[in-house]
Amino acid sequence: MTTKMRAAVIDRYRQPQPTIQSVARPTMQPHDVLVKVMAASLNPIDHKTKDGAMRLLLHYQFPLILGSDFAGEIVAVGSAVTTFQVGDAVYGRPRKDRIGTFAEYLAIDADDIALKPKNLSYVEAAAIPLVGLTSYQALHDLMDLKAGDKVLIQAGAGGIGTLAIQLAKQLGAEVATTTSASHVELVRQLGADHIIDYHQTDFSTTLHDYDAVFDTLGGKNLARAFQILKPGGQVVSIAGRPDATFARQYGLPGWKVGLFKLATRQLTKLAQQYQSQYQFLFMWPSGTELAKLTMMFEQNRLRTIIDRTFAFEQLEQAMAYAEQGHATGKVVIEIGTQASI
Ligand SMILES: NC(=O)c1ccc[n+]([C@@H]2O[C@H](COP(=O)([O-])OP(=O)(O)OC[C@H]3O[C@@H](n4cnc5c(N)ncnc54)[C@H](OP(=O)(O)O)[C@@H]3O)[C@@H](O)[C@H]2O)c1
């Protein structure tokens, strides 16, 4: 049996594109499973990692295999794994120091995976882990959205937005979202109650008395989000600057906590001015939470929206397409075939 595999590798930050190389298959720890990757989705963190934009939070050695989530089939289990077996169809988001899903094989901690929804293909399932967990953690874990709460979800047609709208509706919330005119029908079908064409209207002039904003845009849109909140409301951002509380919980050294405190001064002031709360979320891997999403997909309470799929060999085109930031739902690359297991 060959011990090599094809993988999309970068050898330094700001390398224009990863190259597909033949590298050694990953070795397993006792709590790992080895997965034959069938499909992996693209996420903005892939190009941010490639460009070194995450360096304050994430440290990587080179060569580095890119890719942050996947769906595939287990081909080996570690000696301490009791929850999965060879042949299981699974999906997941590896922990941040063990990324590398743009590869034919992936060794991943069994705690970071769940059984893939039976009613979804590998391509459909690969579109879920990172955006599904992020949305669940923002809307359920951090915001604790309740029936009747009003939430704005920014960029409703994106990878995060298309899933977050559906999840917020499952939690019983009233959902507003921003999008382009061409995506109005899609976000309506996903459940959005109020739709704002961001090219025509500034959301902060039309929405008010909101309980929460899920910010996926950062910058001016994040600063404006506070204006639409009722007192006691909250902003959870995945695209704004990390705040000092996050930095402390993440275990960053004091100088970085200070740096983030300084960088989020304006947001802290806005939160005080509008009697609200600002939190930065850096999503975490969780097989347990992913299993909850599996159930919701199997009950047809959630669905995936896939913009385009690309072959593994077309990764460069796929990354260039996703990097434009206008995908409708997810971009997925097909890596393996069942015949090749
Ligand atoms: N912190 C974390 O843990 C975490 C986790 C996941 C993602 N993120 C971050 O969250 C952000 C969104 O991720 P994603 O996967 O959803 O990205 P994405 O799929 O690439 O988002 C693309 C979508 O954004 C929409 N869009 C662009 N500008 C907009 C604007 N001004 N107003 C409304 N919609 C706009 C586009 O719609 P149009 O084509 O109509 O413009 C498109 O549908 C990224 O910055 C990503 O890095 C962070």
The ligand as an SDF file (V2000), in Angstrom:
LIG
                    3D

 48 52  0  0  0  0  0  0  0  0999 V2000
  -14.5440   33.8530   13.5240 N   0  0  0  0  0  0  0  0  0  0  0  0
  -14.9400   32.6750   13.0340 C   0  0  0  0  0  0  0  0  0  0  0  0
  -14.9130   31.6470   13.7160 O   0  0  0  0  0  0  0  0  0  0  0  0
  -15.4480   32.5960   11.6170 C   0  0  0  0  0  0  0  0  0  0  0  0
  -16.0380   31.4260   11.1490 C   0  0  0  0  0  0  0  0  0  0  0  0
  -16.5640   31.4120    9.8560 C   0  0  0  0  0  0  0  0  0  0  0  0
  -16.4650   32.5560    9.0610 C   0  0  0  0  0  0  0  0  0  0  0  0
  -15.8630   33.6590    9.5490 N   0  0  0  0  0  0  0  0  0  0  0  0
  -15.7920   34.9070    8.7410 C   0  0  0  0  0  0  0  0  0  0  0  0
  -17.1230   35.3020    8.4350 O   0  0  0  0  0  0  0  0  0  0  0  0
  -17.1370   35.9740    7.1820 C   0  0  0  0  0  0  0  0  0  0  0  0
  -18.2320   35.3800    6.2960 C   0  0  0  0  0  0  0  0  0  0  0  0
  -17.9230   34.0420    5.9910 O   0  0  0  0  0  0  0  0  0  0  0  0
  -18.7260   33.2730    4.8450 P   0  0  0  0  0  0  0  0  0  0  0  0
  -18.2020   31.8810    4.8030 O   0  0  0  0  0  0  0  0  0  0  0  0
  -20.1830   33.4760    5.0000 O   0  0  0  0  0  0  0  0  0  0  0  0
  -18.2210   34.0900    3.5540 O   0  0  0  0  0  0  0  0  0  0  0  0
  -18.7450   34.0330    2.0580 P   0  0  0  0  0  0  0  0  0  0  0  0
  -19.5810   32.8160    1.8540 O   0  0  0  0  0  0  0  0  0  0  0  0
  -17.5780   34.2160    1.1800 O   0  0  0  0  0  0  0  0  0  0  0  0
  -19.6760   35.3250    1.9450 O   0  0  0  0  0  0  0  0  0  0  0  0
  -20.0920   35.6780    0.6760 C   0  0  0  0  0  0  0  0  0  0  0  0
  -21.4080   36.4180    0.7590 C   0  0  0  0  0  0  0  0  0  0  0  0
  -21.2410   37.6890    1.3790 O   0  0  0  0  0  0  0  0  0  0  0  0
  -22.1890   38.5610    0.7910 C   0  0  0  0  0  0  0  0  0  0  0  0
  -21.7740   39.9560    1.0160 N   0  0  0  0  0  0  0  0  0  0  0  0
  -20.6060   40.5290    0.6850 C   0  0  0  0  0  0  0  0  0  0  0  0
  -20.5950   41.8260    1.0950 N   0  0  0  0  0  0  0  0  0  0  0  0
  -21.7980   42.0460    1.6960 C   0  0  0  0  0  0  0  0  0  0  0  0
  -22.3990   43.1810    2.3250 C   0  0  0  0  0  0  0  0  0  0  0  0
  -21.7530   44.3600    2.4460 N   0  0  0  0  0  0  0  0  0  0  0  0
  -23.6450   43.0460    2.8550 N   0  0  0  0  0  0  0  0  0  0  0  0
  -24.3110   41.8870    2.7560 C   0  0  0  0  0  0  0  0  0  0  0  0
  -23.8030   40.7820    2.1550 N   0  0  0  0  0  0  0  0  0  0  0  0
  -22.5500   40.8620    1.6460 C   0  0  0  0  0  0  0  0  0  0  0  0
  -22.1820   38.1640   -0.6520 C   0  0  0  0  0  0  0  0  0  0  0  0
  -23.4290   38.5060   -1.2150 O   0  0  0  0  0  0  0  0  0  0  0  0
  -23.4760   39.3450   -2.6070 P   0  0  0  0  0  0  0  0  0  0  0  0
  -22.8840   38.4500   -3.6560 O   0  0  0  0  0  0  0  0  0  0  0  0
  -24.9130   39.5870   -2.7430 O   0  0  0  0  0  0  0  0  0  0  0  0
  -22.6390   40.5750   -2.3630 O   0  0  0  0  0  0  0  0  0  0  0  0
  -21.9910   36.6500   -0.5960 C   0  0  0  0  0  0  0  0  0  0  0  0
  -23.2090   35.9590   -0.6840 O   0  0  0  0  0  0  0  0  0  0  0  0
  -15.7070   35.8450    6.6300 C   0  0  0  0  0  0  0  0  0  0  0  0
  -15.0050   37.0330    6.9370 O   0  0  0  0  0  0  0  0  0  0  0  0
  -15.1260   34.6940    7.4110 C   0  0  0  0  0  0  0  0  0  0  0  0
  -13.7250   34.7410    7.5310 O   0  0  0  0  0  0  0  0  0  0  0  0
  -15.3300   33.7080   10.7980 C   0  0  0  0  0  0  0  0  0  0  0  0
  1  2  1  0
  2  3  2  0
  2  4  1  0
  4  5  1  0
  4 48  2  0
  5  6  2  0
  6  7  1  0
  7  8  2  0
  8  9  1  0
  8 48  1  0
  9 10  1  0
  9 46  1  0
 10 11  1  0
 11 12  1  0
 11 44  1  0
 12 13  1  0
 13 14  1  0
 14 15  2  0
 14 16  1  0
 14 17  1  0
 17 18  1  0
 18 19  2  0
 18 20  1  0
 18 21  1  0
 21 22  1  0
 22 23  1  0
 23 24  1  0
 23 42  1  0
 24 25  1  0
 25 26  1  0
 25 36  1  0
 26 27  1  0
 26 35  1  0
 27 28  2  0
 28 29  1  0
 29 30  1  0
 29 35  2  0
 30 31  1  0
 30 32  2  0
 32 33  1  0
 33 34  2  0
 34 35  1  0
 36 37  1  0
 36 42  1  0
 37 38  1  0
 38 39  2  0
 38 40  1  0
 38 41  1  0
 42 43  1  0
 44 45  1  0
 44 46  1  0
 46 47  1  0
M  CHG  2   8   1  16  -1
M  END
$$$$
